[in-house]
Amino acid sequence: MNAPATFESFYLFDGEKKITIEKDTKVQNAAIFTVNKEDHTLANMLRAQLLKDPNVIFAGYKIPHPLEHKFILRVQTTPESNPSEALSNAITDLISEMSLLEERFKDALKEKQESAFD
């Protein structure tokens, strides 16, 4: 079969970087981030979180090929911000949201388990 080995979808090889940044030469205040070993799940979450930022003008991603485990995220910001800062803020906000979701899930699960014994 022509499909790559399963571990290649998440394992970073020696010298392989998780994220590479390239300045977009065609658009002001824009950058292209290539994120290795990730898929639509993270890409769409980052895109949505970036678009909540009032300093972000554009955020979009594409998956170059279904067998390549990476996505390309393009971010354009207002002059008051820069794409790296916007991405960093989006990641921080997502971590906070996921922590809150985990906490609420555990509370609801505990409550459900307690009510099952009543």
N, C-alpha and C positions, 0 to 999 in steps of 0.2 A: 504494500500500500504506500502511496506517496505522502501520506500525512506525517508530520514531524512527531517525534517521541513526545509522550504526554508531559514528561517533566520539563520540557523546553518551554512550556506555557507559563512557568513560574520561577524557574531557576535562572539566576543571573550568573553568567559565565565570567571567568577572570577578565578584568578590564572592561566589562560591560557596565555602563552606567544606567541607573534607574531613570533619570531625567536628563535630557540634554536641552539646552536653550539656544535658540538662534534668533537674532534680531531680524525682524521683517523689514527689508529694505524698501518695499513698495508703499508701506503705510506708516505714518508717524505714530509713535507711542504704541507699537505693536510688537509682539514676539510670538515665536512658534516653539512650543514645548513638545518634545517627543518623549512619551512615557512608555518604557519597555515593560513587558511582562504584565500588562493590564488589558482590560477589555471595556466593553460598553458600560458595564456596571459603574466603574469609577469615573469613566469619561463623562457620562451623562450627569452624574452627581456633581462633579466639578463644574461642568458647564452651567447647570442650573444654579449652583451656589454663586458662581461668578456673575451671573446675570442679575442677582439680587443686589450687587454692589453698584451704587449710583455712579461710581467712577469708571465702571466698565461700559464701554460703548458696544463692543462685540465680543462674544465668546462662542466658539464652535469647535467641533472636533470631527475627525474622520478616522476610519480604520482603513489603512492602505490595502490590506488583503485579509480575507478570513483566516488564512493559515499563518499570518504574521501576528504575533502576540504583542501588539503595541498600538497606541493611538497617537494622533497628532492633534494637539490642542492649539488653536490660534486665539490670542487674546489682544484686544485693542482697548486702551484706556484713555481717559481725558488727560490733559497736560498736568493736572494736579497729582496724578498717580503714575505708577509704572506697572507693566504686566507682571513682573516678578513679585512685586509687593501685593498686587491683587490676588495672584495665585496663592501666595503664602497666607493671606488673610482668609481666602476661601477654604483652604485646607484646615486652618485653625478652627474656623466656624463649623466645618463638617465634623471634625473630631468632637467638638462640644455637643453638636446635635446628636451624634451617634452615642455619646456617653449618656445623654439625657434619655434617649430612646431605650438604651439598655437598662437604665435604672427604672424607668417606668414599666418596662416589660417584666423585670424581676419582681417589682411591687405587685403588678397585676397577677402574675403567676402565683406568688405567695398568697395573695388574697383569694384567688380561685382555689388553691389547694386547701386553705383553711376553711373555706365555705363548703368544700366537698366533704369534710369530716363532720360538719354540723347536721 
